Amino acid sequence: MSIAIASDHAGFELKEQIIQYFEKREIEYKDYGVYENTRVDYPDYGVKVAQKVVAGEHEKGVVICGTGIGVSITANKIKGARAALCCCDYMAEMARKHNDANILALGGRTTTIDLAIRMIDIFLKTHFEGGRHAVRVDKIHSLTGR
Ligand code: RB5
């Protein structure tokens, strides 16, 4: 399992903490920036992860900005990206079970590292339930012709 991760400046600190966790757990990842805490534009980072995940270079992605809203809106512009902004364990679980989300969006200014790690663990281990949920996800993709 390989994970693409990126953030803007508002998500930088949380990204660095998550990376420490990946290192500790020996979870394979690639950091697509931002590499220092300088002000940048979140679409530039949300799009990188979405493109890499959709291209199959990584199975899952994590995108972070101040609220998680900007990066999730951005990532979802890429065909095949299903980014879910989550702020509790239940949302992380349902994002996988019902929405087959392939990108977890987090708010760096709204999420503690403990909560972020819990949601990441859930997101990575939970499988899509398929069935009636697959029909619904297909309907989402039919909107963009995928
Ligand atoms: C940056 O100040 C902030 O607007 C950005 O990180 C994000 O929260 C946007 O959705």
Backbone and ligand atoms as CSV (ligand in chain L), in Angstrom:
chain,resi,resn,atom,element,x,y,z
A,1,MET,N,N,0.852,-1.209,0.000
A,1,MET,CA,C,0.000,0.000,0.000
A,1,MET,C,C,0.882,1.252,0.000
A,2,SER,N,N,0.718,2.056,-1.026
A,2,SER,CA,C,1.506,3.295,-1.099
A,2,SER,C,C,0.555,4.495,-1.048
A,3,ILE,N,N,0.963,5.501,-0.312
A,3,ILE,CA,C,0.088,6.653,-0.093
A,3,ILE,C,C,0.755,7.929,-0.598
A,4,ALA,N,N,-0.013,8.716,-1.339
A,4,ALA,CA,C,0.448,10.051,-1.752
A,4,ALA,C,C,-0.081,11.050,-0.731
A,5,ILE,N,N,0.766,11.959,-0.290
A,5,ILE,CA,C,0.327,12.941,0.697
A,5,ILE,C,C,0.818,14.325,0.283
A,6,ALA,N,N,-0.016,15.341,0.495
A,6,ALA,CA,C,0.384,16.724,0.215
A,6,ALA,C,C,-0.466,17.664,1.046
A,7,SER,N,N,0.061,18.851,1.254
A,7,SER,CA,C,-0.689,19.875,1.995
A,7,SER,C,C,-0.258,21.258,1.527
A,8,ASP,N,N,-1.064,22.247,1.897
A,8,ASP,CA,C,-0.603,23.629,1.765
A,8,ASP,C,C,0.043,24.018,3.098
A,9,HIS,N,N,0.337,25.297,3.269
A,9,HIS,CA,C,1.005,25.749,4.503
A,9,HIS,C,C,0.150,25.494,5.742
A,10,ALA,N,N,-1.180,25.627,5.594
A,10,ALA,CA,C,-2.066,25.457,6.749
A,10,ALA,C,C,-2.157,23.988,7.185
A,11,GLY,N,N,-1.766,23.100,6.288
A,11,GLY,CA,C,-1.785,21.676,6.632
A,11,GLY,C,C,-0.390,21.123,6.859
A,12,PHE,N,N,0.602,21.992,6.713
A,12,PHE,CA,C,2.000,21.531,6.748
A,12,PHE,C,C,2.353,20.793,8.047
A,13,GLU,N,N,2.013,21.399,9.166
A,13,GLU,CA,C,2.383,20.789,10.462
A,13,GLU,C,C,1.747,19.405,10.629
A,14,LEU,N,N,0.466,19.318,10.311
A,14,LEU,CA,C,-0.214,18.015,10.437
A,14,LEU,C,C,0.402,17.015,9.459
A,15,LYS,N,N,0.718,17.468,8.251
A,15,LYS,CA,C,1.345,16.563,7.271
A,15,LYS,C,C,2.655,16.004,7.824
A,16,GLU,N,N,3.468,16.875,8.399
A,16,GLU,CA,C,4.758,16.418,8.923
A,16,GLU,C,C,4.558,15.392,10.050
A,17,GLN,N,N,3.558,15.599,10.887
A,17,GLN,CA,C,3.278,14.649,11.974
A,17,GLN,C,C,2.782,13.313,11.422
A,18,ILE,N,N,1.958,13.396,10.383
A,18,ILE,CA,C,1.450,12.163,9.752
A,18,ILE,C,C,2.609,11.397,9.113
A,19,ILE,N,N,3.519,12.122,8.493
A,19,ILE,CA,C,4.680,11.481,7.871
A,19,ILE,C,C,5.527,10.767,8.933
A,20,GLN,N,N,5.687,11.394,10.077
A,20,GLN,CA,C,6.423,10.736,11.182
A,20,GLN,C,C,5.751,9.416,11.544
A,21,TYR,N,N,4.417,9.446,11.550
A,21,TYR,CA,C,3.653,8.226,11.853
A,21,TYR,C,C,3.873,7.172,10.760
A,22,PHE,N,N,3.842,7.574,9.495
A,22,PHE,CA,C,4.092,6.638,8.391
A,22,PHE,C,C,5.482,6.007,8.539
A,23,GLU,N,N,6.447,6.840,8.881
A,23,GLU,CA,C,7.827,6.353,9.045
A,23,GLU,C,C,7.878,5.302,10.158
A,24,LYS,N,N,7.256,5.646,11.279
A,24,LYS,CA,C,7.273,4.752,12.446
A,24,LYS,C,C,6.613,3.410,12.131
A,25,ARG,N,N,5.517,3.465,11.415
A,25,ARG,CA,C,4.763,2.250,11.081
A,25,ARG,C,C,5.260,1.562,9.803
A,26,GLU,N,N,6.286,2.150,9.178
A,26,GLU,CA,C,6.834,1.651,7.905
A,26,GLU,C,C,5.752,1.557,6.826
A,27,ILE,N,N,4.919,2.574,6.764
A,27,ILE,CA,C,3.900,2.677,5.718
A,27,ILE,C,C,4.538,3.438,4.554
A,28,GLU,N,N,4.451,2.844,3.351
A,28,GLU,CA,C,5.073,3.467,2.183
A,28,GLU,C,C,4.296,4.722,1.777
A,29,TYR,N,N,5.006,5.822,1.509
A,29,TYR,CA,C,4.322,7.060,1.144
A,29,TYR,C,C,5.229,7.895,0.252
A,30,LYS,N,N,4.616,8.878,-0.422
A,30,LYS,CA,C,5.427,9.887,-1.110
A,30,LYS,C,C,4.853,11.256,-0.778
A,31,ASP,N,N,5.731,12.149,-0.385
A,31,ASP,CA,C,5.351,13.502,0.013
A,31,ASP,C,C,5.440,14.422,-1.201
A,32,TYR,N,N,4.298,14.984,-1.619
A,32,TYR,CA,C,4.259,15.880,-2.772
A,32,TYR,C,C,4.260,17.352,-2.357
A,33,GLY,N,N,4.721,17.634,-1.154
A,33,GLY,CA,C,4.848,19.009,-0.683
A,33,GLY,C,C,3.601,19.466,0.069
A,34,VAL,N,N,3.613,20.654,0.517
A,34,VAL,CA,C,4.643,21.654,0.453
A,34,VAL,C,C,5.774,21.258,1.433
A,35,TYR,N,N,7.006,21.598,1.085
A,35,TYR,CA,C,8.130,21.068,1.847
A,35,TYR,C,C,8.605,21.992,2.963
A,36,GLU,N,N,8.077,23.175,3.037
A,36,GLU,CA,C,8.356,24.066,4.169
A,36,GLU,C,C,7.121,24.917,4.407
A,37,ASN,N,N,7.083,25.534,5.565
A,37,ASN,CA,C,5.874,26.250,5.940
A,37,ASN,C,C,5.835,27.664,5.335
A,38,THR,N,N,5.752,27.715,3.996
A,38,THR,CA,C,5.620,29.006,3.320
A,38,THR,C,C,4.260,29.042,2.647
A,39,ARG,N,N,3.686,30.223,2.513
A,39,ARG,CA,C,2.318,30.339,1.996
A,39,ARG,C,C,2.249,29.905,0.525
A,40,VAL,N,N,1.349,28.981,0.258
A,40,VAL,CA,C,1.157,28.466,-1.109
A,40,VAL,C,C,-0.346,28.378,-1.376
A,41,ASP,N,N,-0.699,27.950,-2.573
A,41,ASP,CA,C,-2.113,27.828,-2.958
A,41,ASP,C,C,-2.538,26.366,-2.900
A,42,TYR,N,N,-3.539,26.080,-2.086
A,42,TYR,CA,C,-3.933,24.677,-1.867
A,42,TYR,C,C,-4.304,23.897,-3.134
A,43,PRO,N,N,-4.876,24.537,-4.200
A,43,PRO,CA,C,-5.207,23.709,-5.379
A,43,PRO,C,C,-3.976,23.034,-5.983
A,44,ASP,N,N,-2.827,23.697,-5.902
A,44,ASP,CA,C,-1.605,23.126,-6.485
A,44,ASP,C,C,-1.213,21.817,-5.796
A,45,TYR,N,N,-1.630,21.631,-4.565
A,45,TYR,CA,C,-1.241,20.437,-3.801
A,45,TYR,C,C,-2.337,19.376,-3.828
A,46,GLY,N,N,-3.591,19.833,-3.764
A,46,GLY,CA,C,-4.714,18.889,-3.851
A,46,GLY,C,C,-4.691,18.153,-5.185
A,47,VAL,N,N,-4.368,18.880,-6.251
A,47,VAL,CA,C,-4.409,18.275,-7.583
A,47,VAL,C,C,-3.288,17.249,-7.766
A,48,LYS,N,N,-2.126,17.495,-7.186
A,48,LYS,CA,C,-0.999,16.570,-7.352
A,48,LYS,C,C,-1.356,15.184,-6.858
A,49,VAL,N,N,-1.890,15.123,-5.654
A,49,VAL,CA,C,-2.240,13.827,-5.059
A,49,VAL,C,C,-3.325,13.144,-5.877
A,50,ALA,N,N,-4.339,13.896,-6.275
A,50,ALA,CA,C,-5.443,13.300,-7.036
A,50,ALA,C,C,-4.929,12.715,-8.348
A,51,GLN,N,N,-4.073,13.442,-9.037
A,51,GLN,CA,C,-3.554,12.947,-10.319
A,51,GLN,C,C,-2.726,11.681,-10.126
A,52,LYS,N,N,-1.939,11.642,-9.088
A,52,LYS,CA,C,-1.082,10.478,-8.844
A,52,LYS,C,C,-1.912,9.250,-8.461
A,53,VAL,N,N,-2.940,9.455,-7.655
A,53,VAL,CA,C,-3.795,8.325,-7.245
A,53,VAL,C,C,-4.575,7.803,-8.456
A,54,VAL,N,N,-5.147,8.704,-9.224
A,54,VAL,CA,C,-5.933,8.292,-10.387
A,54,VAL,C,C,-5.043,7.594,-11.421
A,55,ALA,N,N,-3.801,8.029,-11.519
A,55,ALA,CA,C,-2.859,7.404,-12.467
A,55,ALA,C,C,-2.400,6.034,-11.982
A,56,GLY,N,N,-2.754,5.675,-10.747
A,56,GLY,CA,C,-2.394,4.356,-10.223
A,56,GLY,C,C,-1.010,4.300,-9.589
A,57,GLU,N,N,-0.388,5.467,-9.413
A,57,GLU,CA,C,0.953,5.468,-8.794
A,57,GLU,C,C,0.879,5.216,-7.294
A,58,HIS,N,N,-0.269,5.503,-6.721
A,58,HIS,CA,C,-0.507,5.246,-5.302
A,58,HIS,C,C,-1.931,4.730,-5.161
A,59,GLU,N,N,-2.130,3.879,-4.166
A,59,GLU,CA,C,-3.487,3.334,-3.978
A,59,GLU,C,C,-4.417,4.333,-3.295
A,60,LYS,N,N,-3.830,5.119,-2.392
A,60,LYS,CA,C,-4.649,6.075,-1.641
A,60,LYS,C,C,-3.901,7.399,-1.532
A,61,GLY,N,N,-4.668,8.451,-1.176
A,61,GLY,CA,C,-4.048,9.758,-0.988
A,61,GLY,C,C,-4.559,10.429,0.271
A,62,VAL,N,N,-3.737,11.344,0.783
A,62,VAL,CA,C,-4.143,12.193,1.906
A,62,VAL,C,C,-3.833,13.626,1.503
A,63,VAL,N,N,-4.842,14.490,1.566
A,63,VAL,CA,C,-4.655,15.901,1.226
A,63,VAL,C,C,-5.078,16.755,2.418
A,64,ILE,N,N,-4.313,17.794,2.674
A,64,ILE,CA,C,-4.560,18.602,3.881
A,64,ILE,C,C,-4.435,20.083,3.542
A,65,CYS,N,N,-5.423,20.867,3.991
A,65,CYS,CA,C,-5.290,22.325,3.992
A,65,CYS,C,C,-5.837,22.783,5.350
A,66,GLY,N,N,-6.165,24.043,5.491
A,66,GLY,CA,C,-6.598,24.521,6.799
A,66,GLY,C,C,-7.839,23.796,7.300
A,67,THR,N,N,-8.846,23.730,6.447
A,67,THR,CA,C,-10.102,23.062,6.808
A,67,THR,C,C,-10.275,21.705,6.127
A,68,GLY,N,N,-9.505,21.466,5.098
A,68,GLY,CA,C,-9.697,20.265,4.266
A,68,GLY,C,C,-10.682,20.511,3.135
A,69,ILE,N,N,-11.354,21.643,3.192
A,69,ILE,CA,C,-12.399,21.919,2.186
A,69,ILE,C,C,-11.778,22.222,0.812
A,70,GLY,N,N,-10.824,23.120,0.793
A,70,GLY,CA,C,-10.222,23.522,-0.483
A,70,GLY,C,C,-9.564,22.363,-1.220
A,71,VAL,N,N,-8.806,21.555,-0.481
A,71,VAL,CA,C,-8.122,20.426,-1.148
A,71,VAL,C,C,-9.116,19.350,-1.600
A,72,SER,N,N,-10.217,19.192,-0.860
A,72,SER,CA,C,-11.189,18.167,-1.285
A,72,SER,C,C,-11.938,18.633,-2.528
A,73,ILE,N,N,-12.309,19.916,-2.564
A,73,ILE,CA,C,-12.975,20.442,-3.774
A,73,ILE,C,C,-12.045,20.265,-4.975
A,74,THR,N,N,-10.791,20.608,-4.781
A,74,THR,CA,C,-9.806,20.509,-5.870
A,74,THR,C,C,-9.638,19.062,-6.334
A,75,ALA,N,N,-9.377,18.170,-5.396
A,75,ALA,CA,C,-9.101,16.771,-5.755
A,75,ALA,C,C,-10.283,16.176,-6.520
A,76,ASN,N,N,-11.481,16.549,-6.142
A,76,ASN,CA,C,-12.662,15.968,-6.784
A,76,ASN,C,C,-12.907,16.492,-8.202
A,77,LYS,N,N,-12.105,17.438,-8.647
A,77,LYS,CA,C,-12.189,17.896,-10.045
A,77,LYS,C,C,-11.487,16.918,-10.986
A,78,ILE,N,N,-10.668,16.038,-10.420
A,78,ILE,CA,C,-9.916,15.092,-11.250
A,78,ILE,C,C,-10.747,13.821,-11.423
A,79,LYS,N,N,-10.969,13.449,-12.669
A,79,LYS,CA,C,-11.786,12.273,-12.988
A,79,LYS,C,C,-11.237,11.022,-12.315
A,80,GLY,N,N,-12.083,10.358,-11.544
A,80,GLY,CA,C,-11.635,9.128,-10.878
A,80,GLY,C,C,-11.230,9.361,-9.431
A,81,ALA,N,N,-11.073,10.629,-9.057
A,81,ALA,CA,C,-10.741,10.926,-7.654
A,81,ALA,C,C,-12.039,10.966,-6.846
A,82,ARG,N,N,-11.998,10.322,-5.704
A,82,ARG,CA,C,-13.134,10.396,-4.769
A,82,ARG,C,C,-12.551,10.818,-3.428
A,83,ALA,N,N,-12.499,12.128,-3.238
A,83,ALA,CA,C,-11.901,12.672,-2.013
A,83,ALA,C,C,-12.996,12.911,-0.980
A,84,ALA,N,N,-12.766,12.462,0.237
A,84,ALA,CA,C,-13.741,12.617,1.314
A,84,ALA,C,C,-13.117,13.423,2.449
A,85,LEU,N,N,-13.757,14.541,2.753
A,85,LEU,CA,C,-13.329,15.348,3.900
A,85,LEU,C,C,-13.932,14.725,5.152
A,86,CYS,N,N,-13.097,14.257,6.039
A,86,CYS,CA,C,-13.575,13.537,7.231
A,86,CYS,C,C,-13.137,14.247,8.500
A,87,CYS,N,N,-14.007,14.236,9.495
A,87,CYS,CA,C,-13.639,14.854,10.775
A,87,CYS,C,C,-14.013,13.964,11.960
A,88,CYS,N,N,-14.329,12.693,11.706
A,88,CYS,CA,C,-14.531,11.753,12.813
A,88,CYS,C,C,-14.320,10.332,12.285
A,89,ASP,N,N,-14.166,9.390,13.204
A,89,ASP,CA,C,-13.910,7.992,12.824
A,89,ASP,C,C,-15.005,7.456,11.898
A,90,TYR,N,N,-16.247,7.770,12.232
A,90,TYR,CA,C,-17.388,7.246,11.477
A,90,TYR,C,C,-17.338,7.691,10.014
A,91,MET,N,N,-16.993,8.965,9.814
A,91,MET,CA,C,-16.925,9.468,8.430
A,91,MET,C,C,-15.818,8.765,7.656
A,92,ALA,N,N,-14.688,8.505,8.312
A,92,ALA,CA,C,-13.575,7.817,7.640
A,92,ALA,C,C,-14.005,6.401,7.250
A,93,GLU,N,N,-14.746,5.752,8.130
A,93,GLU,CA,C,-15.213,4.389,7.858
A,93,GLU,C,C,-16.220,4.383,6.698
A,94,MET,N,N,-17.183,5.275,6.765
A,94,MET,CA,C,-18.220,5.315,5.728
A,94,MET,C,C,-17.675,5.776,4.379
A,95,ALA,N,N,-16.671,6.657,4.425
A,95,ALA,CA,C,-16.058,7.125,3.173
A,95,ALA,C,C,-15.522,5.943,2.380
A,96,ARG,N,N,-15.020,4.939,3.063
A,96,ARG,CA,C,-14.529,3.731,2.388
A,96,ARG,C,C,-15.686,2.768,2.103
A,97,LYS,N,N,-16.486,2.440,3.116
A,97,LYS,CA,C,-17.530,1.413,2.952
A,97,LYS,C,C,-18.566,1.798,1.900
A,98,HIS,N,N,-19.008,3.046,1.920
A,98,HIS,CA,C,-20.116,3.452,1.049
A,98,HIS,C,C,-19.686,4.257,-0.171
A,99,ASN,N,N,-18.609,5.014,-0.057
A,99,ASN,CA,C,-18.229,5.917,-1.160
A,99,ASN,C,C,-16.990,5.454,-1.929
A,100,ASP,N,N,-16.353,4.412,-1.437
A,100,ASP,CA,C,-15.105,3.934,-2.052
A,100,ASP,C,C,-14.116,5.090,-2.246
A,101,ALA,N,N,-14.053,5.973,-1.264
A,101,ALA,CA,C,-13.157,7.131,-1.356
A,101,ALA,C,C,-11.718,6.653,-1.494
A,102,ASN,N,N,-10.988,7.310,-2.396
A,102,ASN,CA,C,-9.574,6.947,-2.548
A,102,ASN,C,C,-8.645,8.035,-2.014
A,103,ILE,N,N,-9.231,9.137,-1.564
A,103,ILE,CA,C,-8.429,10.222,-0.989
A,103,ILE,C,C,-9.106,10.709,0.289
A,104,LEU,N,N,-8.317,10.825,1.335
A,104,LEU,CA,C,-8.814,11.341,2.613
A,104,LEU,C,C,-8.375,12.801,2.722
A,105,ALA,N,N,-9.342,13.688,2.897
A,105,ALA,CA,C,-9.027,15.113,3.065
A,105,ALA,C,C,-9.164,15.481,4.537
A,106,LEU,N,N,-8.169,16.200,5.033
A,106,LEU,CA,C,-8.149,16.567,6.456
A,106,LEU,C,C,-7.927,18.064,6.618
A,107,GLY,N,N,-8.435,18.597,7.710
A,107,GLY,CA,C,-8.200,19.996,8.051
A,107,GLY,C,C,-7.061,20.113,9.039
A,108,GLY,N,N,-6.000,20.762,8.629
A,108,GLY,CA,C,-4.847,20.919,9.510
A,108,GLY,C,C,-5.151,21.801,10.722
A,109,ARG,N,N,-6.115,22.719,10.549
A,109,ARG,CA,C,-6.456,23.630,11.644
A,109,ARG,C,C,-7.631,23.115,12.473
A,110,THR,N,N,-8.170,21.961,12.083
A,110,THR,CA,C,-9.372,21.466,12.758
A,110,THR,C,C,-9.202,20.056,13.317
A,111,THR,N,N,-8.058,19.430,13.015
A,111,THR,CA,C,-7.888,18.008,13.342
A,111,THR,C,C,-6.641,17.796,14.189
A,112,THR,N,N,-6.769,17.122,15.312
A,112,THR,CA,C,-5.588,16.792,16.125
A,112,THR,C,C,-4.844,15.642,15.445
A,113,ILE,N,N,-3.590,15.480,15.782
A,113,ILE,CA,C,-2.821,14.382,15.196
A,113,ILE,C,C,-3.398,13.033,15.641
A,114,ASP,N,N,-3.868,12.926,16.858
A,114,ASP,CA,C,-4.445,11.649,17.314
A,114,ASP,C,C,-5.660,11.259,16.474
A,115,LEU,N,N,-6.519,12.233,16.241
A,115,LEU,CA,C,-7.712,11.970,15.428
A,115,LEU,C,C,-7.304,11.654,13.988
A,116,ALA,N,N,-6.356,12.409,13.462
A,116,ALA,CA,C,-5.909,12.176,12.082
A,116,ALA,C,C,-5.379,10.748,11.922
A,117,ILE,N,N,-4.576,10.302,12.862
A,117,ILE,CA,C,-4.008,8.951,12.792
A,117,ILE,C,C,-5.114,7.904,12.878
A,118,ARG,N,N,-6.064,8.123,13.763
A,118,ARG,CA,C,-7.182,7.168,13.874
A,118,ARG,C,C,-7.929,7.078,12.549
A,119,MET,N,N,-8.228,8.238,11.959
A,119,MET,CA,C,-8.987,8.246,10.705
A,119,MET,C,C,-8.171,7.616,9.581
A,120,ILE,N,N,-6.879,7.862,9.550
A,120,ILE,CA,C,-6.024,7.258,8.509
A,120,ILE,C,C,-6.030,5.738,8.656
A,121,ASP,N,N,-5.862,5.255,9.883
A,121,ASP,CA,C,-5.869,3.800,10.113
A,121,ASP,C,C,-7.175,3.182,9.621
A,122,ILE,N,N,-8.270,3.801,9.974
A,122,ILE,CA,C,-9.590,3.298,9.555
A,122,ILE,C,C,-9.697,3.341,8.035
A,123,PHE,N,N,-9.304,4.469,7.459
A,123,PHE,CA,C,-9.408,4.676,6.007
A,123,PHE,C,C,-8.604,3.620,5.250
A,124,LEU,N,N,-7.434,3.293,5.760
A,124,LEU,CA,C,-6.567,2.343,5.047
A,124,LEU,C,C,-7.018,0.895,5.188
A,125,LYS,N,N,-7.658,0.565,6.295
A,125,LYS,CA,C,-8.004,-0.856,6.498
A,125,LYS,C,C,-9.440,-1.215,6.083
A,126,THR,N,N,-10.269,-0.209,5.849
A,126,THR,CA,C,-11.684,-0.488,5.581
A,126,THR,C,C,-11.929,-0.697,4.086
A,127,HIS,N,N,-12.702,-1.746,3.778
A,127,HIS,CA,C,-12.987,-2.077,2.378
A,127,HIS,C,C,-14.336,-1.516,1.932
A,128,PHE,N,N,-14.412,-1.251,0.632
A,128,PHE,CA,C,-15.664,-0.811,0.005
A,128,PHE,C,C,-16.656,-1.970,0.045
A,129,GLU,N,N,-17.904,-1.666,0.381
A,129,GLU,CA,C,-18.904,-2.729,0.495
A,129,GLU,C,C,-19.481,-3.150,-0.854
A,130,GLY,N,N,-19.349,-2.308,-1.867
A,130,GLY,CA,C,-19.874,-2.656,-3.193
A,130,GLY,C,C,-21.399,-2.746,-3.188
A,131,GLY,N,N,-21.950,-3.646,-4.031
A,131,GLY,CA,C,-23.396,-3.833,-4.083
A,131,GLY,C,C,-24.116,-2.553,-4.449
A,132,ARG,N,N,-25.124,-2.189,-3.652
A,132,ARG,CA,C,-25.906,-0.992,-3.972
A,132,ARG,C,C,-25.038,0.271,-3.939
A,133,HIS,N,N,-23.968,0.229,-3.175
A,133,HIS,CA,C,-23.080,1.397,-3.108
A,133,HIS,C,C,-22.263,1.547,-4.392
A,134,ALA,N,N,-21.975,0.420,-5.032
A,134,ALA,CA,C,-21.240,0.470,-6.301
A,134,ALA,C,C,-22.111,1.127,-7.376
A,135,VAL,N,N,-23.405,0.835,-7.338
A,135,VAL,CA,C,-24.324,1.448,-8.308
A,135,VAL,C,C,-24.283,2.970,-8.147
A,136,ARG,N,N,-24.247,3.408,-6.889
A,136,ARG,CA,C,-24.252,4.854,-6.612
A,136,ARG,C,C,-22.935,5.511,-7.007
A,137,VAL,N,N,-21.846,4.835,-6.716
A,137,VAL,CA,C,-20.531,5.387,-7.104
A,137,VAL,C,C,-20.433,5.449,-8.624
A,138,ASP,N,N,-20.975,4.422,-9.306
A,138,ASP,CA,C,-20.979,4.443,-10.783
A,138,ASP,C,C,-21.766,5.642,-11.298
A,139,LYS,N,N,-22.844,5.979,-10.603
A,139,LYS,CA,C,-23.644,7.143,-11.024
A,139,LYS,C,C,-22.827,8.427,-10.909
A,140,ILE,N,N,-21.997,8.510,-9.879
A,140,ILE,CA,C,-21.112,9.689,-9.739
A,140,ILE,C,C,-20.183,9.743,-10.943
A,141,HIS,N,N,-19.582,8.606,-11.270
A,141,HIS,CA,C,-18.617,8.599,-12.375
A,141,HIS,C,C,-19.286,8.858,-13.712
A,142,SER,N,N,-20.552,8.455,-13.850
A,142,SER,CA,C,-21.228,8.686,-15.127
A,142,SER,C,C,-21.411,10.199,-15.376
A,143,LEU,N,N,-21.316,11.006,-14.333
A,143,LEU,CA,C,-21.456,12.457,-14.498
A,143,LEU,C,C,-20.288,13.037,-15.298
A,144,THR,N,N,-19.128,12.412,-15.150
A,144,THR,CA,C,-17.960,12.947,-15.853
A,144,THR,C,C,-17.528,12.019,-16.987
A,145,GLY,N,N,-18.356,11.033,-17.270
A,145,GLY,CA,C,-18.094,10.160,-18.408
A,145,GLY,C,C,-17.016,9.121,-18.181
A,146,ARG,N,N,-16.725,8.824,-16.935
A,146,ARG,CA,C,-15.708,7.793,-16.694
A,146,ARG,C,C,-16.359,6.431,-16.553
L,1,RB5,C1,C,-5.364,28.970,3.841
L,1,RB5,O1,O,-5.404,30.089,4.662
L,1,RB5,C2,C,-6.730,28.300,3.815
L,1,RB5,O2,O,-7.631,29.104,3.128
L,1,RB5,C3,C,-6.627,26.934,3.162
L,1,RB5,O3,O,-5.687,26.169,3.827
L,1,RB5,C4,C,-7.885,26.085,3.175
L,1,RB5,O4,O,-8.433,25.972,4.437
L,1,RB5,C5,C,-8.876,26.340,2.128
L,1,RB5,O5,O,-9.881,25.617,1.987
